[in-house]
Amino acid sequence: MIKVEHLTKYYGDFLAVSDLSFEIEEGHVYGFLGPNGAGKTTTMNIMTGCLSATSGRVEVGGHDIFEEAEQAKKLIGYLPEQPPLYMNETPAEYLRFVGEAKGLRGDELRAQIDRVIGQVRIEAVRDRRISALSKGYKQRVGIAQALLGNPKVIILDEPTVGLDPIQIIEIRDLIRELGREHTVILSSHILSEVQAICEKILIIAHGKLVAFDTPDKLERSLLSANEITFTTDAKADVVRGLLAKVDHLTDVELEEREDGLLSARLKTDSKDIYAVSRQLFFAFAEEDQPLLELNLKKASLEDIFIELTESGGEDQTGDGTTPEEREDEAV
């Protein structure tokens, strides 16, 4: 459905997107993850034809987004992070304007307005001024405009930012429903949100794709138990001697507690955490030293996300804004 090939974007001397390639298939909900400033919004603006690329190409439904912009854009509905709403209009008036801009007229326009209003469930506020609506309803109006024209692909940039917990749940449910009829690309830096909604996850850092797979496969391929904790009443020097016999330990922290026990936290680079814990257990047993507690801690998706994207979201220009933010301010 969407093919991105060797996409690169510079803002002056700043490389925002670096030789990015991936392919979006039809009929899935995709999560596009990355820290702030990683290049997500730049990539989405290029994919939707709102921004030019320094090099590379994007195809939507077989149409080049730069060479066949009109045909490609008809296949895309886009909700930017800041919904492009006219606050003095009602949702019905605003959607009529957007529909006409998309080439809809007459009965078809009225039918599509009624359809998208029903889809996003804003019937009760269709004739209220947008400025008087809650943030959640404004987001729904923004999603409704993206649905006009019945595009095959819906791209949503941070659709739940600034919403309260109830509104977030409602928008997530709406996105799941949209995924039954459209290919949906959801951009976010909130891992739990993408994990809750999406069938496939792309993770971007430094403008590069660092992971792309289903949540389950990402967990199996990237996540392994890498931390062991235990409690013992052995003395610290005895414990250090025993741990010297255990292979693949990369970090050891010991804490002498007020109750006379000793707590330890170990990190390992071994892929077989059970082999390491087995070796630890027998090292203590051979010296007749007790292990009162022994636990294996599995890294979370959040841990992996941080590891993959570490320092990827920071702009180095010194003013605290990303090139994307500076371009938005300049428009």
Secondary structure, DSSP 8 states (H G I E B T S, - for coil): -EEEEEEEEEETTEEEEEEEEEEE-TT-EEEEE--TTSSHHHHHHHHTTSS--SEEEEEETTEETTTSHHHHHTTEEEE-SS----TTS-HHHHHHHHHHHTT--HHHHHHHHHHHHHHHT-GGGTTS-GGGS-HHHHHHHHHHHHHTT--SEEEEESTTTT--HHHHHHHHHHHHHHTTTSEEEEEES-HHHHHHH-SEEEEEETTEEEEEE-HHHHHHHH--EEEEEEEESS-HHHHHHHHTTSSSEEEEEEEE-TTS-EEEEEEE--S-HHHHHHHHHHHHHHTT---SEEEEEE--HHHHHHHHHTTTT---SSSS--HHHHHHHH-
